[in-house]
Structure formats: C-alpha cells, structure tokens
C-alpha cells in the first residue's frame, strides 16, 4: 500500500493509494494507521488489478 501526499501530482494517477496532507499531523497519522490496519487482500488487490 502506498501512502502519498495529496499535493503530489502523481496522487491523482494512483487511485488505490492512501492520500494524506503531510502538513496536517492528524491526516498523516490517519493515513498511516489506515495503511497499517488493511488486511492482506486489501493490500494486494489494487496491485493485482494494476498488473
């Protein structure tokens, strides 16, 4: 799972990435927490679809 800044131009090209605001501590914390608690199938499904 990719956690990416919502300000990065590539973030719109990565629909399965978790977008966060790096200038907002709560947003960053929530994005990282969401990435950590995803189960394995949720983490692998976007990658499998992209390949």
C-alpha positions in Angstrom: 0.0 0.0 0.0 1.3 3.4 -0.9 0.7 6.4 1.3 1.2 9.6 -0.7 0.9 13.3 -0.3 -2.4 14.7 -1.7 -0.2 17.5 -3.1 2.0 15.2 -5.2 0.9 15.4 -8.9 1.1 11.6 -9.1 -1.5 11.1 -6.4 -4.4 11.5 -8.9 -2.8 8.8 -11.1 -2.8 6.4 -8.1 -6.4 5.8 -7.2 -5.7 3.0 -4.7 -3.1 4.9 -2.8 -3.9 6.4 0.6 -3.7 10.2 0.1 -2.7 12.4 3.1 -2.0 16.0 3.8 1.6 16.0 5.1 1.2 19.4 6.7 -1.7 18.1 8.8 -0.4 15.7 11.5 -3.8 14.2 12.1 -4.3 13.4 8.3 -0.8 11.9 8.1 -1.4 9.8 11.3 -4.8 8.6 10.0 -3.4 7.7 6.6 -0.5 5.7 8.1 -2.9 4.0 10.5 -5.2 3.0 7.7 -2.4 1.5 5.7 -1.2 -0.5 8.7 -4.6 -2.0 9.5 -5.6 -3.1 6.0 -5.8 -6.8 5.7 -3.6 -8.6 3.2 -6.3 -9.0 0.5 -7.0 -5.2 0.6 -3.3 -4.5 0.2 -2.8 -6.9 -2.7 -6.0 -6.3 -4.7 -5.1 -2.9 -6.1 -1.6 -4.1 -7.1 -3.1 -7.2 -8.8 -5.5 -5.1 -10.8 -2.8 -2.8 -12.0 -0.6 -5.6 -13.3 
